[in-house]
Amino acid sequence: MNSETAVIICAGPSLDALPARAWERVANAGAIVAVNGAIAAEACAGVRFTYVSAMDARQLAASVPRFEALWSSTRAWRLSMVGAEETPAETYIREVDERDGVEGWSDDPDAGYAGGSSAMVTVNWLCNQRGFRRVAFLGLDMVPGEGGHARGAGHHTSGFAMSAERHASVSRGWAKVCREAARRGIEVVNFTPGTGLRTMPCAELPR
């Protein structure tokens, strides 16, 4: 992990088991991004986020304890979506998908591909706007049928876990993101231990 790598932290329960040395590695990244409830995860209490991202912050405020207070007080750059301007943020990203002729990645600097996960929109915008060419994910568990979250990150169930069909759909979205990122010279890797996402390259977090 180095200054040329952006780390995007999702809210999966694997965050609770990450050792201290993993967080030490994360601290060396060029950007650290919290997606959705990760901002409130107990495991992330000591993390200094560069960006926090929530495409549907209103819903998260109702399901994630402390989300609203943390979102309002954070010093990180806040990302939300066009159409949710009632949520305070520094940037509102326009979500696009196949209906807009976009499959996997948008080259519009103000947009992000919405293939079933806020993290997809986030990584697309981050690489376009901030120039990162290596992105690492943590907390991207996506274990089929298990839509829980890290402690503090909410008691709701993630959408991918609603059905096998939904998990497959979101997995296809990630496959498109990774394919289109690679075409643009961007490396995407999932360092989440025990991840159930099989359409993104996986690796162990460097020691």
HELIX and SHEET records of a PDB file:
HELIX    1   1 PRO A   13  ALA A   17  5                                   5    
HELIX    2   2 ALA A   20  VAL A   26  1                                   7    
HELIX    3   3 ASN A   36  ALA A   40  5                                   5    
HELIX    4   4 GLU A   42  CYS A   44  5                                   3    
HELIX    5   5 ALA A   57  SER A   63  1                                   7    
HELIX    6   6 PHE A   67  SER A   73  1                                   7    
HELIX    7   7 GLU A   98  ASP A  100  5                                   3    
HELIX    8   8 SER A  118  ARG A  130  1                                  13    
HELIX    9   9 GLY A  159  MET A  162  5                                   4    
HELIX   10  10 ALA A  164  ARG A  183  1                                  20    
SHEET    1   A 8 ALA A 111  TYR A 113  0                                        
SHEET    2   A 8 THR A  91  VAL A  96  1                                        
SHEET    3   A 8 TRP A  77  MET A  81  1                                        
SHEET    4   A 8 TYR A  51  SER A  53  1                                        
SHEET    5   A 8 ALA A  31  VAL A  35  1                                        
SHEET    6   A 8 THR A   5  ILE A   9  1                                        
SHEET    7   A 8 ARG A 134  LEU A 138  1                                        
SHEET    8   A 8 GLU A 187  ASN A 190  1                                        
END                                                                             
